[in-house]
Amino acid sequence: MEDRITELEIRLALQDDLLDELNRVVARQQQDLELLAQALRQVQEQQRSGPAAPRSLLDDIPPHY
């Protein structure tokens, strides 16, 4: 009986550690989502502020050509 209780305590401790790690991952993902949303808003604002200056296709040619 004592071994069984010890085994359950170990499993509970491991599950607590896993839950803490999952919470940290979710918090990091939330921060990433907020940063991405902010970047998207900035891009949308740039698009709304007017067309970009016309670009020449020559600007995109790699220097070895």
Summary of the structure (lengths in Angstrom):
residues: 65
radius of gyration: 26.2
end to end distance: 78.3
largest distance: 79.0
contacts: 100
relative contact order: 0.05
helix: 78%
strand: 0%
